[in-house]
């Protein structure tokens, strides 16, 4: 069986690329197709596979400004010849699922979220665009939105990375989605020491790409007011602004090596998570290190953090809401057991993901659940079908 993996762009090892890496382990002979490829930023596992790029990769400045070529990506995808492949797995939160496949091939889309800049985040991206690009965006995104809707029909089966995303898939495409949470290297933290801030540290931790929708500003403002220590790990377009607003108890450290990040997880009192995320791998990583999470009560965090066991929630996405949650956490901090938190995080382990994904795709390839025709929508389709244990 010939397998193709289609991913929007391979320019860094983030959550989507971790899914691709796990797919490469599941299908060691698979070929990879993508718009832009920077091998020096990819893991050895991905680099060991044959990678074919679209013409986007050869355009000027594509490795740095690939998103500027978004309007050309539908055309680029349709030039890829996948006629030799029996199984096509597209990894989508950028243009990937629009490839053309054989009529008898199975096309599975692992959807991280319907394209944010086309759907849920469109107005945010429009308002943040420069004066030259902004007038062109409505028409270009309108065309891309039409293409995105049309190409949902090219997918035989959708897999969502969370129930939050399954709801979005239903809302946008009117398609059902099986839910399989993405892989997290929980075993990586098995030997991490200093649980519970055992090295004497008393800081809280915020880990994220520093872009507007992650809402690092809420965390910084809250900790400025409280006068408590907060370490912010991450880079992004908001770094300079956030650095300027940070008070004396807030430290922005920028990019961290995996080893340094592990130490931050191990020594913090708790992770702060203020974003309404599709899934959110960072909270699972913190829990795998035995650390509790103080999270916004929306999005993927509601599926990964167990209130009272591995963390607690706040309802208002404001500094005041976060301050109240931190004070509540400190009043009951001794209740959180690192071993119990680690055990809870283990359900999201990479090996669990691979086993469930392989079982699911094999059943579809063998026609065990239903025909390969698009699944019929039902009254509960928007909730997805959970494969993770309750």
LINVEN-V752058 format. One record per residue. N is the residue number from 1. SS is DSSP state (2 for helix, 1 for strand, 0 for the rest). PSI is psi in degrees with one decimal (NA if undefined). Layout:
n->N ss->SS psi->PSI
n->N ss->SS psi->PSI
//
This chain:
n->1 ss->0 psi->127.5
n->2 ss->0 psi->133.0
n->3 ss->1 psi->134.5
n->4 ss->1 psi->136.8
n->5 ss->1 psi->123.1
n->6 ss->1 psi->122.4
n->7 ss->1 psi->147.5
n->8 ss->0 psi->-54.0
n->9 ss->0 psi->145.1
n->10 ss->1 psi->86.2
n->11 ss->0 psi->-0.2
n->12 ss->0 psi->158.5
n->13 ss->0 psi->84.0
n->14 ss->0 psi->-162.9
n->15 ss->2 psi->-45.0
n->16 ss->2 psi->-37.9
n->17 ss->2 psi->-27.5
n->18 ss->2 psi->-34.5
n->19 ss->2 psi->-45.4
n->20 ss->2 psi->-42.7
n->21 ss->2 psi->-43.8
n->22 ss->2 psi->-37.3
n->23 ss->2 psi->-38.4
n->24 ss->2 psi->-35.7
n->25 ss->2 psi->-37.3
n->26 ss->2 psi->-37.4
n->27 ss->0 psi->79.8
n->28 ss->0 psi->-18.1
n->29 ss->0 psi->5.0
n->30 ss->0 psi->149.9
n->31 ss->1 psi->148.3
n->32 ss->1 psi->139.0
n->33 ss->1 psi->136.8
n->34 ss->1 psi->164.3
n->35 ss->0 psi->-44.2
n->36 ss->0 psi->136.9
n->37 ss->1 psi->122.9
n->38 ss->0 psi->89.6
n->39 ss->2 psi->-30.3
n->40 ss->2 psi->-15.6
n->41 ss->2 psi->2.7
n->42 ss->0 psi->159.2
n->43 ss->0 psi->158.1
n->44 ss->2 psi->-32.6
n->45 ss->2 psi->-46.4
n->46 ss->2 psi->-41.7
n->47 ss->2 psi->-22.1
n->48 ss->0 psi->-10.9
n->49 ss->0 psi->156.1
n->50 ss->0 psi->126.6
n->51 ss->1 psi->124.5
n->52 ss->1 psi->131.7
n->53 ss->1 psi->157.4
n->54 ss->0 psi->177.3
n->55 ss->2 psi->-14.9
n->56 ss->2 psi->-37.3
n->57 ss->2 psi->-22.5
n->58 ss->2 psi->3.0
n->59 ss->0 psi->156.5
n->60 ss->0 psi->134.0
n->61 ss->0 psi->19.3
n->62 ss->2 psi->-32.2
n->63 ss->2 psi->-21.5
n->64 ss->2 psi->-30.9
n->65 ss->2 psi->39.1
n->66 ss->2 psi->-33.1
n->67 ss->2 psi->-19.4
n->68 ss->2 psi->-21.0
n->69 ss->2 psi->15.0
n->70 ss->2 psi->-42.9
n->71 ss->2 psi->-21.4
n->72 ss->2 psi->-10.8
n->73 ss->2 psi->-35.6
n->74 ss->2 psi->-46.3
n->75 ss->2 psi->-43.3
n->76 ss->2 psi->-41.9
n->77 ss->2 psi->-40.2
n->78 ss->2 psi->-7.6
n->79 ss->0 psi->-11.1
n->80 ss->0 psi->131.0
n->81 ss->0 psi->104.1
n->82 ss->0 psi->21.3
n->83 ss->0 psi->-16.1
n->84 ss->0 psi->-3.5
n->85 ss->0 psi->135.2
n->86 ss->0 psi->-31.2
n->87 ss->1 psi->125.2
n->88 ss->1 psi->123.9
n->89 ss->1 psi->112.1
n->90 ss->1 psi->137.7
n->91 ss->1 psi->108.8
n->92 ss->1 psi->122.3
n->93 ss->0 psi->-6.8
n->94 ss->0 psi->177.0
n->95 ss->0 psi->114.4
n->96 ss->0 psi->-37.2
n->97 ss->0 psi->-6.9
n->98 ss->0 psi->14.2
n->99 ss->0 psi->158.2
n->100 ss->0 psi->127.3
n->101 ss->0 psi->167.1
n->102 ss->0 psi->149.0
n->103 ss->0 psi->-30.1
n->104 ss->0 psi->4.6
n->105 ss->0 psi->156.0
n->106 ss->1 psi->124.0
n->107 ss->1 psi->112.8
n->108 ss->1 psi->127.9
n->109 ss->1 psi->116.1
n->110 ss->1 psi->107.2
n->111 ss->1 psi->116.5
n->112 ss->0 psi->-34.6
n->113 ss->0 psi->146.7
n->114 ss->0 psi->144.0
n->115 ss->0 psi->115.8
n->116 ss->0 psi->-41.6
n->117 ss->0 psi->-12.1
n->118 ss->0 psi->-32.0
n->119 ss->0 psi->-97.6
n->120 ss->0 psi->-30.2
n->121 ss->0 psi->13.4
n->122 ss->2 psi->-49.4
n->123 ss->2 psi->-32.7
n->124 ss->2 psi->-45.5
n->125 ss->2 psi->-37.5
n->126 ss->2 psi->-44.6
n->127 ss->2 psi->-27.0
n->128 ss->2 psi->-5.5
n->129 ss->0 psi->154.4
n->130 ss->0 psi->168.7
n->131 ss->2 psi->-23.1
n->132 ss->2 psi->-42.2
n->133 ss->2 psi->-35.1
n->134 ss->2 psi->-44.4
n->135 ss->2 psi->-24.2
n->136 ss->2 psi->-18.9
n->137 ss->2 psi->-45.1
n->138 ss->2 psi->-46.0
n->139 ss->2 psi->-46.0
n->140 ss->2 psi->-44.0
n->141 ss->2 psi->-33.8
n->142 ss->2 psi->-44.8
n->143 ss->2 psi->-40.8
n->144 ss->2 psi->-36.3
n->145 ss->2 psi->-42.1
n->146 ss->2 psi->-44.1
n->147 ss->2 psi->-41.2
n->148 ss->2 psi->-43.0
n->149 ss->2 psi->-44.5
n->150 ss->2 psi->-39.4
n->151 ss->2 psi->-10.3
n->152 ss->2 psi->-28.1
n->153 ss->2 psi->-14.7
n->154 ss->2 psi->-7.7
n->155 ss->0 psi->130.3
n->156 ss->0 psi->-40.9
n->157 ss->1 psi->134.2
n->158 ss->1 psi->138.3
n->159 ss->1 psi->129.8
n->160 ss->1 psi->148.4
n->161 ss->0 psi->-5.7
n->162 ss->0 psi->166.1
n->163 ss->2 psi->-31.0
n->164 ss->2 psi->-45.9
n->165 ss->2 psi->-34.9
n->166 ss->2 psi->-38.6
n->167 ss->2 psi->-39.8
n->168 ss->2 psi->-40.3
n->169 ss->2 psi->-42.9
n->170 ss->2 psi->-42.9
n->171 ss->2 psi->-39.6
n->172 ss->2 psi->-48.4
n->173 ss->2 psi->-10.4
n->174 ss->0 psi->44.0
n->175 ss->0 psi->143.5
n->176 ss->0 psi->156.4
n->177 ss->0 psi->133.5
n->178 ss->1 psi->139.1
n->179 ss->1 psi->119.4
n->180 ss->0 psi->114.4
n->181 ss->0 psi->147.3
n->182 ss->0 psi->164.7
n->183 ss->0 psi->139.9
n->184 ss->1 psi->135.4
n->185 ss->0 psi->69.9
n->186 ss->2 psi->-30.3
n->187 ss->2 psi->-21.5
n->188 ss->2 psi->-26.9
n->189 ss->2 psi->3.5
n->190 ss->0 psi->-30.7
n->191 ss->0 psi->6.5
n->192 ss->0 psi->129.9
n->193 ss->0 psi->-175.3
n->194 ss->0 psi->41.3
n->195 ss->0 psi->143.0
n->196 ss->0 psi->25.3
n->197 ss->0 psi->36.7
n->198 ss->0 psi->-11.9
n->199 ss->0 psi->10.5
n->200 ss->0 psi->-3.0
n->201 ss->0 psi->147.9
n->202 ss->0 psi->25.6
n->203 ss->0 psi->157.6
n->204 ss->1 psi->166.3
n->205 ss->1 psi->139.2
n->206 ss->1 psi->122.5
n->207 ss->1 psi->121.3
n->208 ss->0 psi->157.7
n->209 ss->0 psi->134.1
n->210 ss->0 psi->78.5
n->211 ss->0 psi->165.1
n->212 ss->2 psi->-42.7
n->213 ss->2 psi->-11.4
n->214 ss->2 psi->-18.3
n->215 ss->0 psi->44.7
n->216 ss->2 psi->-26.8
n->217 ss->2 psi->-33.2
n->218 ss->2 psi->-45.3
n->219 ss->2 psi->-44.3
n->220 ss->2 psi->-44.7
n->221 ss->2 psi->-41.9
n->222 ss->2 psi->-43.8
n->223 ss->2 psi->-26.8
n->224 ss->2 psi->-46.1
n->225 ss->2 psi->-40.5
n->226 ss->2 psi->-21.7
n->227 ss->0 psi->22.6
n->228 ss->0 psi->157.3
n->229 ss->0 psi->133.4
n->230 ss->1 psi->128.7
n->231 ss->1 psi->125.7
n->232 ss->1 psi->118.2
n->233 ss->1 psi->127.3
n->234 ss->0 psi->162.4
n->235 ss->0 psi->169.7
n->236 ss->0 psi->178.6
n->237 ss->0 psi->-19.2
n->238 ss->0 psi->-1.8
n->239 ss->2 psi->-48.4
n->240 ss->2 psi->-44.5
n->241 ss->2 psi->-43.1
n->242 ss->2 psi->-35.6
n->243 ss->2 psi->-39.0
n->244 ss->2 psi->-33.1
n->245 ss->2 psi->-10.7
n->246 ss->0 psi->132.2
n->247 ss->0 psi->-174.0
n->248 ss->0 psi->-18.7
n->249 ss->0 psi->1.4
n->250 ss->1 psi->125.9
n->251 ss->1 psi->123.2
n->252 ss->1 psi->117.4
n->253 ss->1 psi->-3.6
n->254 ss->1 psi->-145.2
n->255 ss->0 psi->142.6
n->256 ss->0 psi->145.2
n->257 ss->0 psi->158.4
n->258 ss->2 psi->-39.9
n->259 ss->2 psi->-42.2
n->260 ss->2 psi->-39.2
n->261 ss->2 psi->-41.0
n->262 ss->2 psi->-41.5
n->263 ss->2 psi->-37.3
n->264 ss->2 psi->-44.4
n->265 ss->2 psi->-47.1
n->266 ss->2 psi->-32.4
n->267 ss->2 psi->-8.6
n->268 ss->0 psi->158.5
n->269 ss->0 psi->-41.8
n->270 ss->1 psi->156.8
n->271 ss->1 psi->138.5
n->272 ss->1 psi->128.3
n->273 ss->1 psi->105.8
n->274 ss->0 psi->-1.8
n->275 ss->0 psi->150.9
n->276 ss->0 psi->88.4
n->277 ss->0 psi->160.1
n->278 ss->0 psi->-48.9
n->279 ss->0 psi->-67.2
n->280 ss->0 psi->90.5
n->281 ss->2 psi->-31.5
n->282 ss->2 psi->-46.2
n->283 ss->2 psi->-36.9
n->284 ss->2 psi->-39.0
n->285 ss->2 psi->-43.8
n->286 ss->2 psi->-42.9
n->287 ss->2 psi->-35.0
n->288 ss->2 psi->-25.9
n->289 ss->0 psi->4.6
n->290 ss->0 psi->12.2
n->291 ss->0 psi->138.1
n->292 ss->1 psi->162.6
n->293 ss->1 psi->132.7
n->294 ss->1 psi->106.9
n->295 ss->1 psi->151.4
n->296 ss->1 psi->136.3
n->297 ss->0 psi->55.3
n->298 ss->0 psi->159.0
n->299 ss->0 psi->-154.2
n->300 ss->0 psi->-27.4
n->301 ss->2 psi->-28.8
n->302 ss->2 psi->-16.0
n->303 ss->2 psi->-15.0
n->304 ss->2 psi->-32.7
n->305 ss->0 psi->128.4
n->306 ss->0 psi->114.6
n->307 ss->1 psi->125.8
n->308 ss->0 psi->-20.3
n->309 ss->0 psi->-53.5
n->310 ss->0 psi->5.5
n->311 ss->1 psi->-165.5
n->312 ss->1 psi->165.5
n->313 ss->1 psi->157.6
n->314 ss->1 psi->145.1
n->315 ss->0 psi->-33.4
n->316 ss->0 psi->125.9
n->317 ss->0 psi->65.6
n->318 ss->0 psi->160.2
n->319 ss->2 psi->-38.5
n->320 ss->2 psi->-42.0
n->321 ss->2 psi->-40.2
n->322 ss->2 psi->-42.0
n->323 ss->2 psi->-44.4
n->324 ss->2 psi->-40.1
n->325 ss->2 psi->-39.9
n->326 ss->2 psi->-42.3
n->327 ss->2 psi->-38.9
n->328 ss->2 psi->-42.5
n->329 ss->2 psi->-45.7
n->330 ss->2 psi->-26.9
n->331 ss->2 psi->-21.9
n->332 ss->0 psi->22.9
n->333 ss->2 psi->-35.8
n->334 ss->2 psi->-15.0
n->335 ss->2 psi->-22.8
n->336 ss->0 psi->120.7
n->337 ss->0 psi->117.7
n->338 ss->2 psi->-39.9
n->339 ss->2 psi->-41.5
n->340 ss->2 psi->-36.6
n->341 ss->2 psi->-43.5
n->342 ss->2 psi->-43.0
n->343 ss->2 psi->-38.8
n->344 ss->2 psi->-40.3
n->345 ss->2 psi->-24.1
n->346 ss->2 psi->-22.1
n->347 ss->2 psi->-12.6
n->348 ss->2 psi->15.8
n->349 ss->1 psi->154.0
n->350 ss->2 psi->-42.1
n->351 ss->2 psi->-34.2
n->352 ss->2 psi->-44.5
n->353 ss->2 psi->-48.5
n->354 ss->2 psi->-40.9
n->355 ss->2 psi->-43.0
n->356 ss->2 psi->-39.8
n->357 ss->2 psi->-44.7
n->358 ss->2 psi->-44.5
n->359 ss->2 psi->-42.6
n->360 ss->2 psi->-48.7
n->361 ss->2 psi->-39.9
n->362 ss->2 psi->-39.9
n->363 ss->2 psi->-37.3
n->364 ss->2 psi->-39.9
n->365 ss->2 psi->-34.2
n->366 ss->0 psi->0.0
n->367 ss->0 psi->31.1
n->368 ss->0 psi->-29.1
n->369 ss->0 psi->-44.4
n->370 ss->0 psi->172.8
n->371 ss->0 psi->170.2
n->372 ss->0 psi->-1.9
n->373 ss->0 psi->152.9
n->374 ss->0 psi->135.8
n->375 ss->0 psi->148.7
n->376 ss->0 psi->136.6
n->377 ss->0 psi->145.4
n->378 ss->0 psi->178.0
n->379 ss->0 psi->-22.6
n->380 ss->0 psi->16.8
n->381 ss->2 psi->-36.1
n->382 ss->2 psi->-12.2
n->383 ss->2 psi->-13.5
n->384 ss->0 psi->-179.2
n->385 ss->1 psi->112.9
n->386 ss->1 psi->130.7
n->387 ss->0 psi->-16.2
n->388 ss->0 psi->151.2
n->389 ss->0 psi->151.5
n->390 ss->0 psi->NA
//
